[in-house]
Amino acid sequence: MSQPKVSITELSEERIKFILSDCDISLANALRRIMLAEVPTLAIDLVEVDANTSVLADEFLAHRMGLIPLSSASAKEFRYSRVNPHDFC
């Protein structure tokens, strides 16, 4: 089997487009999953409901709020929970 080949078609600070060829589908899927895991994301983590007068359960509303895509102007200063806080000293 030949080595996988990557051809970059577009490159910028925020985006890269490439063509992956001559590789097994499992390798392509593993690469896709790794790239998705490294994309920084923000989400609603904790919801406290004072009064819910809707027909929907509190847990359902909290779950739906967690699915809302959020954007942030200060995302570059975001500190990840998996990073050791002593690395920033």
N, CA, C and O atoms as a CHARMM CRD file, in Angstrom:
* protein
*
  356
    1    1 MET  N      0.83900  -1.17200   0.00000 PROA 1      0.00000
    2    1 MET  CA     0.00000   0.00000   0.00000 PROA 1      0.00000
    3    1 MET  C      0.89300   1.24700   0.00000 PROA 1      0.00000
    4    1 MET  O      1.90300   1.28700   0.70200 PROA 1      0.00000
    5    2 SER  N      0.52200   2.26000  -0.78300 PROA 2      0.00000
    6    2 SER  CA     1.32700   3.47500  -0.86300 PROA 2      0.00000
    7    2 SER  C      1.02300   4.39700   0.31600 PROA 2      0.00000
    8    2 SER  O      0.02600   4.23300   1.02000 PROA 2      0.00000
    9    3 GLN  N      1.89500   5.35300   0.50600 PROA 3      0.00000
   10    3 GLN  CA     1.73700   6.32000   1.58600 PROA 3      0.00000
   11    3 GLN  C      0.60300   7.29100   1.27000 PROA 3      0.00000
   12    3 GLN  O      0.38100   7.61800   0.10400 PROA 3      0.00000
   13    4 PRO  N     -0.11200   7.75300   2.28100 PROA 4      0.00000
   14    4 PRO  CA    -1.15500   8.75900   2.05500 PROA 4      0.00000
   15    4 PRO  C     -0.55200  10.04400   1.49700 PROA 4      0.00000
   16    4 PRO  O      0.58700  10.38900   1.81400 PROA 4      0.00000
   17    5 LYS  N     -1.30800  10.74400   0.67500 PROA 5      0.00000
   18    5 LYS  CA    -0.84800  11.99900   0.07900 PROA 5      0.00000
   19    5 LYS  C     -1.80600  13.11400   0.46600 PROA 5      0.00000
   20    5 LYS  O     -3.02300  12.92700   0.47500 PROA 5      0.00000
   21    6 VAL  N     -1.24600  14.27800   0.78500 PROA 6      0.00000
   22    6 VAL  CA    -2.03000  15.45500   1.12700 PROA 6      0.00000
   23    6 VAL  C     -1.65300  16.57300   0.17500 PROA 6      0.00000
   24    6 VAL  O     -0.48400  16.94100   0.06900 PROA 6      0.00000
   25    7 SER  N     -2.64600  17.11200  -0.51800 PROA 7      0.00000
   26    7 SER  CA    -2.43700  18.25100  -1.41200 PROA 7      0.00000
   27    7 SER  C     -3.21500  19.43200  -0.85000 PROA 7      0.00000
   28    7 SER  O     -4.43900  19.37600  -0.73900 PROA 7      0.00000
   29    8 ILE  N     -2.50600  20.50600  -0.49500 PROA 8      0.00000
   30    8 ILE  CA    -3.15600  21.69300   0.06000 PROA 8      0.00000
   31    8 ILE  C     -3.66000  22.54600  -1.08900 PROA 8      0.00000
   32    8 ILE  O     -2.89800  22.92400  -1.98000 PROA 8      0.00000
   33    9 THR  N     -4.97600  22.85200  -1.06000 PROA 9      0.00000
   34    9 THR  CA    -5.57400  23.65700  -2.12500 PROA 9      0.00000
   35    9 THR  C     -5.82000  25.09600  -1.69600 PROA 9      0.00000
   36    9 THR  O     -5.87700  25.98800  -2.54300 PROA 9      0.00000
   37   10 GLU  N     -5.96700  25.33900  -0.38300 PROA 10     0.00000
   38   10 GLU  CA    -6.17900  26.70200   0.12300 PROA 10     0.00000
   39   10 GLU  C     -5.61900  26.78200   1.52800 PROA 10     0.00000
   40   10 GLU  O     -5.81300  25.87200   2.33400 PROA 10     0.00000
   41   11 LEU  N     -4.91300  27.88700   1.82600 PROA 11     0.00000
   42   11 LEU  CA    -4.29800  28.04900   3.13300 PROA 11     0.00000
   43   11 LEU  C     -4.43700  29.49900   3.57800 PROA 11     0.00000
   44   11 LEU  O     -4.03300  30.41600   2.86300 PROA 11     0.00000
   45   12 SER  N     -5.00800  29.70100   4.75800 PROA 12     0.00000
   46   12 SER  CA    -5.09700  31.02800   5.35800 PROA 12     0.00000
   47   12 SER  C     -4.92900  30.86400   6.86900 PROA 12     0.00000
   48   12 SER  O     -4.74400  29.75100   7.36200 PROA 12     0.00000
   49   13 GLU  N     -4.99600  31.98900   7.60400 PROA 13     0.00000
   50   13 GLU  CA    -4.84400  31.90400   9.06200 PROA 13     0.00000
   51   13 GLU  C     -5.97200  31.13500   9.71500 PROA 13     0.00000
   52   13 GLU  O     -5.77200  30.50500  10.75300 PROA 13     0.00000
   53   14 GLU  N     -7.14800  31.17500   9.12800 PROA 14     0.00000
   54   14 GLU  CA    -8.31400  30.55400   9.73900 PROA 14     0.00000
   55   14 GLU  C     -8.77900  29.27700   9.06400 PROA 14     0.00000
   56   14 GLU  O     -9.62800  28.57200   9.61000 PROA 14     0.00000
   57   15 ARG  N     -8.24800  28.96100   7.89700 PROA 15     0.00000
   58   15 ARG  CA    -8.78100  27.83300   7.14100 PROA 15     0.00000
   59   15 ARG  C     -7.67500  27.16100   6.33000 PROA 15     0.00000
   60   15 ARG  O     -6.73300  27.79600   5.85700 PROA 15     0.00000
   61   16 ILE  N     -7.83400  25.86500   6.19700 PROA 16     0.00000
   62   16 ILE  CA    -6.98600  25.10500   5.28200 PROA 16     0.00000
   63   16 ILE  C     -7.88900  24.11900   4.54700 PROA 16     0.00000
   64   16 ILE  O     -8.69100  23.41500   5.16100 PROA 16     0.00000
   65   17 LYS  N     -7.74700  24.08200   3.24200 PROA 17     0.00000
   66   17 LYS  CA    -8.46700  23.09200   2.43400 PROA 17     0.00000
   67   17 LYS  C     -7.41600  22.17400   1.82600 PROA 17     0.00000
   68   17 LYS  O     -6.38500  22.62500   1.32700 PROA 17     0.00000
   69   18 PHE  N     -7.70000  20.88800   1.87700 PROA 18     0.00000
   70   18 PHE  CA    -6.73600  19.93500   1.34200 PROA 18     0.00000
   71   18 PHE  C     -7.45800  18.72800   0.77300 PROA 18     0.00000
   72   18 PHE  O     -8.63200  18.48500   1.05300 PROA 18     0.00000
   73   19 ILE  N     -6.72400  17.98500  -0.03000 PROA 19     0.00000
   74   19 ILE  CA    -7.21700  16.73700  -0.61000 PROA 19     0.00000
   75   19 ILE  C     -6.35000  15.61800  -0.05200 PROA 19     0.00000
   76   19 ILE  O     -5.12800  15.62700  -0.20100 PROA 19     0.00000
   77   20 LEU  N     -7.00000  14.65500   0.59100 PROA 20     0.00000
   78   20 LEU  CA    -6.31400  13.48700   1.13800 PROA 20     0.00000
   79   20 LEU  C     -6.57700  12.31700   0.20100 PROA 20     0.00000
   80   20 LEU  O     -7.72800  11.98400  -0.08000 PROA 20     0.00000
   81   21 SER  N     -5.52400  11.70600  -0.27400 PROA 21     0.00000
   82   21 SER  CA    -5.69400  10.59000  -1.21100 PROA 21     0.00000
   83   21 SER  C     -4.75800   9.44000  -0.84800 PROA 21     0.00000
   84   21 SER  O     -3.84100   9.58700  -0.04000 PROA 21     0.00000
   85   22 ASP  N     -5.01600   8.30800  -1.46200 PROA 22     0.00000
   86   22 ASP  CA    -4.22300   7.09000  -1.25700 PROA 22     0.00000
   87   22 ASP  C     -4.13900   6.68300   0.21300 PROA 22     0.00000
   88   22 ASP  O     -3.06600   6.35600   0.72100 PROA 22     0.00000
   89   23 CYS  N     -5.29800   6.70800   0.89100 PROA 23     0.00000
   90   23 CYS  CA    -5.29700   6.26600   2.28400 PROA 23     0.00000
   91   23 CYS  C     -6.57200   5.47400   2.55900 PROA 23     0.00000
   92   23 CYS  O     -7.56100   5.57300   1.83300 PROA 23     0.00000
   93   24 ASP  N     -6.51700   4.70700   3.60300 PROA 24     0.00000
   94   24 ASP  CA    -7.63900   3.90100   4.03700 PROA 24     0.00000
   95   24 ASP  C     -8.70000   4.82000   4.63800 PROA 24     0.00000
   96   24 ASP  O     -8.36800   5.86200   5.20300 PROA 24     0.00000
   97   25 ILE  N     -9.95800   4.44500   4.52200 PROA 25     0.00000
   98   25 ILE  CA   -11.05500   5.25300   5.04200 PROA 25     0.00000
   99   25 ILE  C    -10.96100   5.41500   6.55200 PROA 25     0.00000
  100   25 ILE  O    -11.35800   6.45300   7.08100 PROA 25     0.00000
  101   26 SER  N    -10.44800   4.42000   7.25300 PROA 26     0.00000
  102   26 SER  CA   -10.32500   4.51600   8.70900 PROA 26     0.00000
  103   26 SER  C     -9.30900   5.58600   9.10800 PROA 26     0.00000
  104   26 SER  O     -9.50300   6.27800  10.10800 PROA 26     0.00000
  105   27 LEU  N     -8.24200   5.72800   8.34500 PROA 27     0.00000
  106   27 LEU  CA    -7.25300   6.78100   8.60900 PROA 27     0.00000
  107   27 LEU  C     -7.86200   8.15800   8.35800 PROA 27     0.00000
  108   27 LEU  O     -7.65400   9.08200   9.14500 PROA 27     0.00000
  109   28 ALA  N     -8.60800   8.29600   7.27400 PROA 28     0.00000
  110   28 ALA  CA    -9.26000   9.57100   6.96600 PROA 28     0.00000
  111   28 ALA  C    -10.26000   9.93400   8.06000 PROA 28     0.00000
  112   28 ALA  O    -10.34500  11.09700   8.45400 PROA 28     0.00000
  113   29 ASN  N    -11.01100   8.96300   8.55300 PROA 29     0.00000
  114   29 ASN  CA   -11.97800   9.21300   9.61400 PROA 29     0.00000
  115   29 ASN  C    -11.27000   9.57800  10.91300 PROA 29     0.00000
  116   29 ASN  O    -11.72100  10.47600  11.62400 PROA 29     0.00000
  117   30 ALA  N    -10.18400   8.90900  11.23400 PROA 30     0.00000
  118   30 ALA  CA    -9.42800   9.22900  12.44900 PROA 30     0.00000
  119   30 ALA  C     -8.87100  10.64900  12.37200 PROA 30     0.00000
  120   30 ALA  O     -8.90900  11.38400  13.35800 PROA 30     0.00000
  121   31 LEU  N     -8.36500  11.02800  11.22700 PROA 31     0.00000
  122   31 LEU  CA    -7.85300  12.38500  11.02900 PROA 31     0.00000
  123   31 LEU  C     -8.98000  13.41200  11.17800 PROA 31     0.00000
  124   31 LEU  O     -8.79100  14.45600  11.80200 PROA 31     0.00000
  125   32 ARG  N    -10.13200  13.11700  10.61300 PROA 32     0.00000
  126   32 ARG  CA   -11.30200  14.00400  10.73200 PROA 32     0.00000
  127   32 ARG  C    -11.70500  14.17900  12.18500 PROA 32     0.00000
  128   32 ARG  O    -11.98200  15.29600  12.62100 PROA 32     0.00000
  129   33 ARG  N    -11.74200  13.08900  12.93900 PROA 33     0.00000
  130   33 ARG  CA   -12.14200  13.16500  14.34500 PROA 33     0.00000
  131   33 ARG  C    -11.13200  13.94300  15.18100 PROA 33     0.00000
  132   33 ARG  O    -11.52000  14.69000  16.07900 PROA 33     0.00000
  133   34 ILE  N     -9.86500  13.78000  14.90100 PROA 34     0.00000
  134   34 ILE  CA    -8.82300  14.52300  15.62200 PROA 34     0.00000
  135   34 ILE  C     -8.94700  16.01300  15.34600 PROA 34     0.00000
  136   34 ILE  O     -8.84000  16.82800  16.26200 PROA 34     0.00000
  137   35 MET  N     -9.17100  16.36900  14.09200 PROA 35     0.00000
  138   35 MET  CA    -9.29400  17.78700  13.74400 PROA 35     0.00000
  139   35 MET  C    -10.52800  18.40400  14.40800 PROA 35     0.00000
  140   35 MET  O    -10.46000  19.53000  14.90000 PROA 35     0.00000
  141   36 LEU  N    -11.63500  17.69400  14.42700 PROA 36     0.00000
  142   36 LEU  CA   -12.84000  18.21300  15.07400 PROA 36     0.00000
  143   36 LEU  C    -12.64100  18.37900  16.57600 PROA 36     0.00000
  144   36 LEU  O    -13.15400  19.32900  17.16800 PROA 36     0.00000
  145   37 ALA  N    -11.90600  17.46900  17.19100 PROA 37     0.00000
  146   37 ALA  CA   -11.67200  17.54100  18.63400 PROA 37     0.00000
  147   37 ALA  C    -10.81200  18.74400  19.00000 PROA 37     0.00000
  148   37 ALA  O    -10.88700  19.23100  20.12800 PROA 37     0.00000
  149   38 GLU  N    -10.00200  19.22900  18.07500 PROA 38     0.00000
  150   38 GLU  CA    -9.10400  20.34300  18.35400 PROA 38     0.00000
  151   38 GLU  C     -9.70600  21.70800  18.05300 PROA 38     0.00000
  152   38 GLU  O     -9.06400  22.72800  18.30100 PROA 38     0.00000
  153   39 VAL  N    -10.91800  21.74900  17.52800 PROA 39     0.00000
  154   39 VAL  CA   -11.57300  23.03200  17.25500 PROA 39     0.00000
  155   39 VAL  C    -12.09900  23.59200  18.56600 PROA 39     0.00000
  156   39 VAL  O    -12.89100  22.93400  19.24100 PROA 39     0.00000
  157   40 PRO  N    -11.66900  24.81300  18.94500 PROA 40     0.00000
  158   40 PRO  CA   -12.16500  25.37700  20.20100 PROA 40     0.00000
  159   40 PRO  C    -13.65800  25.68100  20.12100 PROA 40     0.00000
  160   40 PRO  O    -14.13400  26.23700  19.13200 PROA 40     0.00000
  161   41 THR  N    -14.38000  25.31800  21.15300 PROA 41     0.00000
  162   41 THR  CA   -15.81900  25.54800  21.18900 PROA 41     0.00000
  163   41 THR  C    -16.22600  26.12700  22.54200 PROA 41     0.00000
  164   41 THR  O    -15.57400  25.89300  23.56000 PROA 41     0.00000
  165   42 LEU  N    -17.30000  26.87600  22.52800 PROA 42     0.00000
  166   42 LEU  CA   -17.90700  27.39500  23.74600 PROA 42     0.00000
  167   42 LEU  C    -19.32700  26.87600  23.80000 PROA 42     0.00000
  168   42 LEU  O    -19.99300  26.76700  22.77000 PROA 42     0.00000
  169   43 ALA  N    -19.79300  26.55700  24.98500 PROA 43     0.00000
  170   43 ALA  CA   -21.17200  26.07800  25.12800 PROA 43     0.00000
  171   43 ALA  C    -21.68600  26.43200  26.51200 PROA 43     0.00000
  172   43 ALA  O    -20.91000  26.61700  27.44900 PROA 43     0.00000
  173   44 ILE  N    -22.98200  26.52300  26.62600 PROA 44     0.00000
  174   44 ILE  CA   -23.61600  26.72700  27.92600 PROA 44     0.00000
  175   44 ILE  C    -23.45600  25.43400  28.71000 PROA 44     0.00000
  176   44 ILE  O    -23.80900  24.35500  28.23400 PROA 44     0.00000
  177   45 ASP  N    -22.92000  25.55700  29.91900 PROA 45     0.00000
  178   45 ASP  CA   -22.58700  24.37300  30.70700 PROA 45     0.00000
  179   45 ASP  C    -23.54300  24.17000  31.87800 PROA 45     0.00000
  180   45 ASP  O    -23.87800  23.03400  32.21300 PROA 45     0.00000
  181   46 LEU  N    -23.98000  25.24900  32.49600 PROA 46     0.00000
  182   46 LEU  CA   -24.82300  25.15000  33.67800 PROA 46     0.00000
  183   46 LEU  C    -26.03300  26.05100  33.50300 PROA 46     0.00000
  184   46 LEU  O    -25.89800  27.22800  33.16700 PROA 46     0.00000
  185   47 VAL  N    -27.20600  25.50000  33.72900 PROA 47     0.00000
  186   47 VAL  CA   -28.45700  26.25600  33.62300 PROA 47     0.00000
  187   47 VAL  C    -29.21200  26.09600  34.93700 PROA 47     0.00000
  188   47 VAL  O    -29.43800  24.98400  35.41400 PROA 47     0.00000
  189   48 GLU  N    -29.59400  27.23100  35.50400 PROA 48     0.00000
  190   48 GLU  CA   -30.43200  27.21400  36.70500 PROA 48     0.00000
  191   48 GLU  C    -31.77600  27.81600  36.32800 PROA 48     0.00000
  192   48 GLU  O    -31.83700  28.95200  35.86000 PROA 48     0.00000
  193   49 VAL  N    -32.84300  27.06900  36.52600 PROA 49     0.00000
  194   49 VAL  CA   -34.18300  27.50800  36.17200 PROA 49     0.00000
  195   49 VAL  C    -34.90200  27.94600  37.44100 PROA 49     0.00000
  196   49 VAL  O    -35.07600  27.15900  38.37200 PROA 49     0.00000
  197   50 ASP  N    -35.31900  29.21200  37.47000 PROA 50     0.00000
  198   50 ASP  CA   -36.06900  29.72500  38.62500 PROA 50     0.00000
  199   50 ASP  C    -37.54000  29.34200  38.52400 PROA 50     0.00000
  200   50 ASP  O    -38.12800  28.83600  39.48000 PROA 50     0.00000
  201   51 ALA  N    -38.12800  29.58900  37.35400 PROA 51     0.00000
  202   51 ALA  CA   -39.54200  29.25500  37.15900 PROA 51     0.00000
  203   51 ALA  C    -39.73400  28.87400  35.70800 PROA 51     0.00000
  204   51 ALA  O    -39.38300  29.63200  34.80300 PROA 51     0.00000
  205   52 ASN  N    -40.28400  27.71300  35.49200 PROA 52     0.00000
  206   52 ASN  CA   -40.53800  27.22100  34.15000 PROA 52     0.00000
  207   52 ASN  C    -42.04400  27.03300  33.98900 PROA 52     0.00000
  208   52 ASN  O    -42.64500  26.13800  34.58500 PROA 52     0.00000
  209   53 THR  N    -42.63900  27.90100  33.16600 PROA 53     0.00000
  210   53 THR  CA   -44.08800  27.80200  32.95000 PROA 53     0.00000
  211   53 THR  C    -44.41500  27.12900  31.61800 PROA 53     0.00000
  212   53 THR  O    -45.57600  27.08100  31.20900 PROA 53     0.00000
  213   54 SER  N    -43.39500  26.61400  30.94900 PROA 54     0.00000
  214   54 SER  CA   -43.63200  25.94600  29.66800 PROA 54     0.00000
  215   54 SER  C    -43.99400  24.48400  29.89800 PROA 54     0.00000
  216   54 SER  O    -43.94900  23.98400  31.02300 PROA 54     0.00000
  217   55 VAL  N    -44.35200  23.81600  28.81700 PROA 55     0.00000
  218   55 VAL  CA   -44.67200  22.39200  28.91100 PROA 55     0.00000
  219   55 VAL  C    -43.40900  21.54000  28.81600 PROA 55     0.00000
  220   55 VAL  O    -43.47400  20.32000  28.96400 PROA 55     0.00000
  221   56 LEU  N    -42.26800  22.17000  28.57100 PROA 56     0.00000
  222   56 LEU  CA   -41.01000  21.44100  28.41800 PROA 56     0.00000
  223   56 LEU  C    -40.29800  21.29500  29.75600 PROA 56     0.00000
  224   56 LEU  O    -40.31600  22.21100  30.57700 PROA 56     0.00000
  225   57 ALA  N    -39.67400  20.14800  29.97200 PROA 57     0.00000
  226   57 ALA  CA   -38.95300  19.89000  31.21600 PROA 57     0.00000
  227   57 ALA  C    -37.70000  20.76300  31.29800 PROA 57     0.00000
  228   57 ALA  O    -37.12200  21.12300  30.27200 PROA 57     0.00000
  229   58 ASP  N    -37.28700  21.09900  32.50900 PROA 58     0.00000
  230   58 ASP  CA   -36.09800  21.91400  32.73200 PROA 58     0.00000
  231   58 ASP  C    -34.86500  21.30200  32.07900 PROA 58     0.00000
  232   58 ASP  O    -34.05100  22.00500  31.48000 PROA 58     0.00000
  233   59 GLU  N    -34.73800  19.98100  32.20200 PROA 59     0.00000
  234   59 GLU  CA   -33.58000  19.28900  31.64500 PROA 59     0.00000
  235   59 GLU  C    -33.55300  19.40300  30.12400 PROA 59     0.00000
  236   59 GLU  O    -32.48800  19.55700  29.52600 PROA 59     0.00000
  237   60 PHE  N    -34.72100  19.32600  29.50400 PROA 60     0.00000
  238   60 PHE  CA   -34.81300  19.45200  28.04700 PROA 60     0.00000
  239   60 PHE  C    -34.38500  20.85100  27.61200 PROA 60     0.00000
  240   60 PHE  O    -33.63200  20.99800  26.65000 PROA 60     0.00000
  241   61 LEU  N    -34.86000  21.87600  28.31500 PROA 61     0.00000
  242   61 LEU  CA   -34.47700  23.25000  27.98800 PROA 61     0.00000
  243   61 LEU  C    -32.97500  23.46700  28.17300 PROA 61     0.00000
  244   61 LEU  O    -32.33600  24.11300  27.34200 PROA 61     0.00000
  245   62 ALA  N    -32.40900  22.93200  29.25600 PROA 62     0.00000
  246   62 ALA  CA   -30.97300  23.07000  29.49800 PROA 62     0.00000
  247   62 ALA  C    -30.17300  22.38500  28.39100 PROA 62     0.00000
  248   62 ALA  O    -29.17000  22.92100  27.91900 PROA 62     0.00000
  249   63 HSD  N    -30.62000  21.20900  27.98500 PROA 63     0.00000
  250   63 HSD  CA   -29.94000  20.49300  26.89500 PROA 63     0.00000
  251   63 HSD  C    -29.98100  21.29800  25.61400 PROA 63     0.00000
  252   63 HSD  O    -28.96500  21.41500  24.93000 PROA 63     0.00000
  253   64 ARG  N    -31.13800  21.85900  25.27200 PROA 64     0.00000
  254   64 ARG  CA   -31.27400  22.65500  24.05300 PROA 64     0.00000
  255   64 ARG  C    -30.40100  23.90100  24.10000 PROA 64     0.00000
  256   64 ARG  O    -29.83700  24.29800  23.08000 PROA 64     0.00000
  257   65 MET  N    -30.28100  24.52300  25.26900 PROA 65     0.00000
  258   65 MET  CA   -29.40700  25.69200  25.40700 PROA 65     0.00000
  259   65 MET  C    -27.95000  25.32300  25.15700 PROA 65     0.00000
  260   65 MET  O    -27.19300  26.11200  24.59300 PROA 65     0.00000
  261   66 GLY  N    -27.56200  24.12700  25.57600 PROA 66     0.00000
  262   66 GLY  CA   -26.19400  23.65900  25.34000 PROA 66     0.00000
  263   66 GLY  C    -25.88700  23.43100  23.87500 PROA 66     0.00000
  264   66 GLY  O    -24.71700  23.36800  23.49900 PROA 66     0.00000
  265   67 LEU  N    -26.90500  23.30500  23.03700 PROA 67     0.00000
  266   67 LEU  CA   -26.71000  23.08800  21.60200 PROA 67     0.00000
  267   67 LEU  C    -26.60900  24.38900  20.81200 PROA 67     0.00000
  268   67 LEU  O    -26.32900  24.36300  19.61300 PROA 67     0.00000
  269   68 ILE  N    -26.83300  25.52800  21.47200 PROA 68     0.00000
  270   68 ILE  CA   -26.78100  26.81900  20.78000 PROA 68     0.00000
  271   68 ILE  C    -25.33200  27.15200  20.44500 PROA 68     0.00000
  272   68 ILE  O    -24.49200  27.17400  21.34400 PROA 68     0.00000
  273   69 PRO  N    -25.01500  27.41100  19.17600 PROA 69     0.00000
  274   69 PRO  CA   -23.63600  27.79600  18.84100 PROA 69     0.00000
  275   69 PRO  C    -23.35600  29.21800  19.32800 PROA 69     0.00000
  276   69 PRO  O    -24.13500  30.13700  19.07400 PROA 69     0.00000
  277   70 LEU  N    -22.25700  29.38100  20.01500 PROA 70     0.00000
  278   70 LEU  CA   -21.88800  30.67600  20.56500 PROA 70     0.00000
  279   70 LEU  C    -20.63400  31.19200  19.87600 PROA 70     0.00000
  280   70 LEU  O    -19.76700  30.41600  19.47600 PROA 70     0.00000
  281   71 SER  N    -20.55000  32.49600  19.74500 PROA 71     0.00000
  282   71 SER  CA   -19.32300  33.09900  19.22500 PROA 71     0.00000
  283   71 SER  C    -18.83000  34.10300  20.24300 PROA 71     0.00000
  284   71 SER  O    -19.60600  34.63400  21.03800 PROA 71     0.00000
  285   72 SER  N    -17.53600  34.36000  20.21200 PROA 72     0.00000
  286   72 SER  CA   -16.94500  35.25600  21.18200 PROA 72     0.00000
  287   72 SER  C    -15.83700  36.07100  20.52500 PROA 72     0.00000
  288   72 SER  O    -14.99400  35.53000  19.81000 PROA 72     0.00000
  289   73 ALA  N    -15.85000  37.37000  20.77500 PROA 73     0.00000
  290   73 ALA  CA   -14.79400  38.23700  20.25800 PROA 73     0.00000
  291   73 ALA  C    -13.48500  37.99600  20.99900 PROA 73     0.00000
  292   73 ALA  O    -12.41100  38.29900  20.48000 PROA 73     0.00000
  293   74 SER  N    -13.57200  37.45300  22.20200 PROA 74     0.00000
  294   74 SER  CA   -12.36100  37.22400  22.99200 PROA 74     0.00000
  295   74 SER  C    -11.98400  35.74700  23.04700 PROA 74     0.00000
  296   74 SER  O    -11.41700  35.29200  24.04100 PROA 74     0.00000
  297   75 ALA  N    -12.28700  35.00800  22.01600 PROA 75     0.00000
  298   75 ALA  CA   -12.00500  33.56200  21.99400 PROA 75     0.00000
  299   75 ALA  C    -10.51500  33.26200  22.05200 PROA 75     0.00000
  300   75 ALA  O    -10.12000  32.20300  22.53900 PROA 75     0.00000
  301   76 LYS  N     -9.68200  34.17500  21.56500 PROA 76     0.00000
  302   76 LYS  CA    -8.23200  33.92600  21.58300 PROA 76     0.00000
  303   76 LYS  C     -7.66800  33.90900  22.99500 PROA 76     0.00000
  304   76 LYS  O     -6.61400  33.32000  23.23400 PROA 76     0.00000
  305   77 GLU  N     -8.37000  34.56000  23.94900 PROA 77     0.00000
  306   77 GLU  CA    -7.92000  34.56700  25.34200 PROA 77     0.00000
  307   77 GLU  C     -8.53200  33.41400  26.14300 PROA 77     0.00000
  308   77 GLU  O     -8.27500  33.28700  27.34000 PROA 77     0.00000
  309   78 PHE  N     -9.32300  32.59000  25.50000 PROA 78     0.00000
  310   78 PHE  CA   -10.01000  31.48400  26.15000 PROA 78     0.00000
  311   78 PHE  C     -9.01100  30.50700  26.73600 PROA 78     0.00000
  312   78 PHE  O     -8.07100  30.09400  26.05800 PROA 78     0.00000
  313   79 ARG  N     -9.20800  30.13300  27.99600 PROA 79     0.00000
  314   79 ARG  CA    -8.33700  29.14900  28.64300 PROA 79     0.00000
  315   79 ARG  C     -9.06300  27.82100  28.69400 PROA 79     0.00000
  316   79 ARG  O    -10.16100  27.73000  29.24500 PROA 79     0.00000
  317   80 TYR  N     -8.46700  26.80600  28.13100 PROA 80     0.00000
  318   80 TYR  CA    -9.08200  25.49400  28.04800 PROA 80     0.00000
  319   80 TYR  C     -9.00200  24.77200  29.38200 PROA 80     0.00000
  320   80 TYR  O     -8.01700  24.91800  30.10600 PROA 80     0.00000
  321   81 SER  N    -10.01100  24.00600  29.71300 PROA 81     0.00000
  322   81 SER  CA   -10.03000  23.28400  30.97800 PROA 81     0.00000
  323   81 SER  C     -9.00100  22.15600  31.01100 PROA 81     0.00000
  324   81 SER  O     -8.57500  21.74000  32.08800 PROA 81     0.00000
  325   82 ARG  N     -8.60400  21.66200  29.85200 PROA 82     0.00000
  326   82 ARG  CA    -7.64700  20.55200  29.82600 PROA 82     0.00000
  327   82 ARG  C     -6.19900  21.00400  29.90600 PROA 82     0.00000
  328   82 ARG  O     -5.29700  20.17000  29.98700 PROA 82     0.00000
  329   83 VAL  N     -5.95600  22.32400  29.88400 PROA 83     0.00000
  330   83 VAL  CA    -4.59900  22.85900  29.94100 PROA 83     0.00000
  331   83 VAL  C     -4.24500  23.12800  31.39500 PROA 83     0.00000
  332   83 VAL  O     -5.07300  23.60900  32.16800 PROA 83     0.00000
  333   84 ASN  N     -3.00700  22.81400  31.76000 PROA 84     0.00000
  334   84 ASN  CA    -2.53000  23.05100  33.10200 PROA 84     0.00000
  335   84 ASN  C     -2.45300  24.55900  33.35700 PROA 84     0.00000
  336   84 ASN  O     -1.79000  25.26100  32.59300 PROA 84     0.00000
  337   85 PRO  N     -3.11300  25.09100  34.41600 PROA 85     0.00000
  338   85 PRO  CA    -3.09300  26.53500  34.65700 PROA 85     0.00000
  339   85 PRO  C     -1.69200  27.07400  34.92700 PROA 85     0.00000
  340   85 PRO  O     -1.45500  28.26800  34.74400 PROA 85     0.00000
  341   86 HSD  N     -0.76500  26.23400  35.35400 PROA 86     0.00000
  342   86 HSD  CA     0.60200  26.68400  35.62100 PROA 86     0.00000
  343   86 HSD  C      1.37100  26.96700  34.33900 PROA 86     0.00000
  344   86 HSD  O      2.43100  27.59200  34.38200 PROA 86     0.00000
  345   87 ASP  N      0.85000  26.51100  33.18900 PROA 87     0.00000
  346   87 ASP  CA     1.50300  26.78500  31.91000 PROA 87     0.00000
  347   87 ASP  C      1.40300  28.26300  31.52700 PROA 87     0.00000
  348   87 ASP  O      2.15100  28.73500  30.67100 PROA 87     0.00000
  349   88 PHE  N      0.47700  28.99400  32.16200 PROA 88     0.00000
  350   88 PHE  CA     0.27300  30.39300  31.80700 PROA 88     0.00000
  351   88 PHE  C      1.08100  31.34000  32.66900 PROA 88     0.00000
  352   88 PHE  O      1.03400  32.55100  32.45200 PROA 88     0.00000
  353   89 CYS  N      1.82100  30.83100  33.63900 PROA 89     0.00000
  354   89 CYS  CA     2.60000  31.68900  34.54500 PROA 89     0.00000
  355   89 CYS  C      3.85100  32.21000  33.88200 PROA 89     0.00000
  356   89 CYS  O      4.61900  32.94500  34.50200 PROA 89     0.00000
